[in-house]
Amino acid sequence: MDTEAPRGATTGVSLSLFVFSVFYGGMVCLAGILGNKQVALGPLAVEAGIFAFLLLVVVSSAVAELHGAKIAQRLVQFGFIPLIASILLSLLVLVIPAANDMQPERLDAFNMMLWATPRIWLGGIIAYGVSQTLNVLIFSKLKREGGRLLWLRGAIAGVLSQIVDTLIFITVSFYGVFPIGDLLLGQMLAKVVLSIVLVPPLIYLFVNLGRRLDRTSPFAH
């Protein structure tokens, strides 16, 4: 059930929604860049982009908690704008010739980092849209009167959405290129563990931050 937006800006946009929307757009763009590095977390190996994606889960859940599911779903939909724009800008920069005095090793590293196959870009776009929409839907459907068990709702929604994200992205990007069974299993395990560990405390942090921002907003009544 949607909740009313906090009393706030006379312009119709609360300070928390404005700040979280800007932050969300930045994380959408950053996730793809961070995903170029694989990080080791003890026995788990996962692409570093998961940290930005988990922040997307947290922010969309916090917006759903503070402003309602419809606003959160709209945030997810608007997230396609910076995502697609960043891909198009990457393609533009990649096709523009490099300056003559640019060091070849820097150019090679840059091209390696930004270049991706159309399947990888398509997989990222589809996985983002489906998983983030699912996260908001599950998080909101689990809400009961009084908004209790915020940590549990966040963990369940985060885990399920990240499983779906992994299934879609890896299948669309790599199915038929090489066997994906082990990669799917490893990525799912890592993302489930990180979702359980990181999402619940971060949701409390962002929800409390959002309420504080709206209370201290210069536009507040």
N, C-alpha and C positions, 0 to 999 in steps of 0.2 A: 504494500500500500504506500502511495506516495505521501511524503510529509510536506508541509508547507515550508517554503523557503524562510530562513531566519529574517526577522525584522532587520532591515539594513538599508542599503543604498536606495535613495529616492530615484535613481536611474533604473532600478529594477534588477540590478545585478549585485549580489552581495560580494563583499571583499574576498571571502573565502573561495567563492566560485571563480572569481577573476584570477586569483593567485593560482589556484589549482589547475585552471584551464591552461594558463601559460606554462606551468611546470609540466603538465601532461603533454603538451605539444613538443616540448623540448625532449622529453623522454622517448617519444615516438621516433624522433629523428636519431637520437643517440643510440638506441637499441641496435640498429643495424650495424653501426660502426663498431660498437663494443663486441658484437658477435663474431668479429674476425679473430678474436683471441680465445683460445681454450684455456681455462683455468683449472687447477687441481685443488680440490677441497677435501683433503684427506684422501680417502679411496675413490671419491667421486670426481668425475671430469665433466665439465659443462662449459658451453660457450658463455663468455662474459656478458653477452646481451641479456641473459636471464635476469640480471640485477635491475636493468632498466624496465624489462617487462613486468617484473614483480612490483615495481613502483607504479606501473600503469594499473595493475590489478588493485593495488592499495588506493590509489587516487580515485579511480572510478568507483570503488566501494565506498570510500569516504564521501564522495559527492552523492552517491545514492542514499547514504545514511543521513546526510545533512539536508539534501535538496530534493530527494525523491528519485525513483527509478527512471522516470521519463527524462529528467535533466541529465542523469548519468548516461543514458543511452544516446542522448544527443551529443554529449561530450565524446563518446566513442565514435560516433559518426563523423563529427568534425575532425577527429584525429586522422581520418583518411587524407585530409588536405595537406598537413605537413609531411605525412608519410609519402604520398605520391609526389609532392613537390620536391622532396629531398632526393627521390630516385631520379626524377627528370633532371634536376640540377647536377647530380652525379654523372648522368649520361652526357650532359652538355659539356661538363668540365673534362670528361674523359676523351671526347672527340676533338676538343680544341687542342691544337698543337702546343707542346710545352715550349717554354723559352729556351733559346739556344744555350744559355749559360746555366741551366738547371742541371745539377749533378745526375748522371744516369742512374746511380743506385737509389737516389731519392725518388726519381720518377718511377722506377720499377717497383719500389715499395708502395708508392702512392697508388699506382695502377692495380697492384695485387690486392691492396686493401679495399678499394672502392669497386673493383670490377666484380660482377656476378652474372650468372647466366639468367636468361629470362625466366626459367623455371624457379630459380631461387627467389627472384623478386616477386613473382606471382605467388609462390608459396608463402612468402612473408606477408603479403597483403591479405590473402585469404585467411591465413592463420590469425593475424591480428584481429580482423573483423569478427570472425566467428568466436574466438576465445574470449575477447573482451566483452562482446555482447552476452555470451553465456555467463561470464563472471557476474555481470550486473544482474542478470535474470535470476541466477541461483541465489546470490546474496540477498536480493530483495524478497524473493519468495520465502526465504527462511526467516524473515523478520517477523517477530511477534510483538504484541503490545508492550510498550515500554522499551523496545530496542535492546533487550537483554541478549547475552551470549554473543556479543559483537565479535569476540576473538574466534569463536567456533564457526560462526557464519562466514567470517573472512577466510578461515583456514579451509573449510569445505569448498567454498566457491573458488578459492585460489588453486587448490589441488586439482579439482575437476577441470577447470579452464586451462590449466597448464598441460594436463594430459591431452586434452583435445588440441591445444596449440602444437604440441610436439607431433602428434599423429598427422595432423594436416601438413605442417611445414615439411617434415622429413619425407612424407609420402609424395607430396607434390614436387618437391625439389629433387629427390634422389631415387625414387622408385624406378627400377629398370636400369639405373646407372651402375649400381652395385648392391649387394645384399644389405638390407636396412634393418634386419631384425635386432642385431646387437646394438646398433646405434639407437634405435627406438627405445629399447629396454634401458640402456644406460642413461639416456637423456631424461626419460620419464622418472627414473629413480632419483636422479639428481634434483629435478625440478619439484618433485613431490616433497622431498626432504626440505629443500629450501623454502617451499611454500608453507610448510608446517612450522618451520623455525622462524622465518622472517615476517610473514604476512600478518599474523595476529598482533604482535607488538607495534608494528608500523601503522596498522589501521587505527589503533588507539591513539597513537601519536598524531596522525593526520586529522582524525575526527576532533580531538581536543584542540589542535592547532586551528582548525577551521572555526570552531566555536569561539575561540579566543579572538581570532581575526574579526569575526562579525560583531563581537561585543565591543571591541576597541576601534571599530571602523569610524572614521571621521564623519561618515554619512549616517551613522546609527542614530535612531531616535533617542 
